[in-house]
Amino acid sequence: MRKIFVFVIVIMMCSFGSAFAADIVSLEREAQVLRVNLRSAESAAEKEAILRKIIDTCKGTEEAEAAYWDLADLYLNEFPNERRREAAEMLELCLRTYPNSNKSTMIKCRLIDLYDVRNKRRTELINQLKNDKNVPEMIRNSLN
């Protein structure tokens, strides 16, 4: 009886795992379709709406993670007035949503650049990067 129970549990876990993988693939496809729409969007507001839709509807995908960065870029470069606070908020949200991202060093460096020198969060990010042995030494040494 116990062997049957364990066998059923293993089968259920495998089916849930493959269903999750299929969902991610489906979400990645959906995000890629939205990316095509992004290329034809004319205004910054249209682009913002599409990137937010990728973030909201395609959670857990590489496209959603990239959309945070792209949205920060949009706030800094394509709106009539630079929106540094919103850009920083998007990057901070990306760090919280994807804490194990392979882009976290890049995001932290960008946040350091966005924050004022007196900002406590900036100091915290600098210390995190300086103490992270996975961060290339060249980057760690360049932090001030």
C-alpha positions, 0 to 999 in steps of 0.5 A: 500500500505504501509503495502504491501511495509513493508511486502515485505521489511521484506520478502526480509530481511529474505531471505537475512539473510537465504542466508547469513547463508547458505553461512557461512555454506558453507564457514565453510565446505570449510574451514574444507576441507582445514583443512584436506588438511592442516594435510597432507601438508608436508612443511611449505610453503604448510601449509602457502598456505592452511591457506592463502586460508582459510583466503582469501576464507572463510572470516567471518567464525570461521575457517578463524579467527583461520587460522590467529592464526595458520599462526602466529604459523607457522611463529614462529615454522615451518619455518627455521628462526622464522618470528616474524614480519610476525606472528605479522602482521597476528595477527594484521590483525586478530584484524582488520578483527575481531574486536569483536572476543572473541579471541582478548584478547588472540591475544593482549597478544600474540602480547605483547609477540612478540613486543619489549619492546620499541615498541609503539604498545606493550604499546598501547596493554598493556593499552587497556588490562589494561583498559578493564574490561572484561579482567580477573583481573589476566591478567590485573595485570600481564601486565607490 
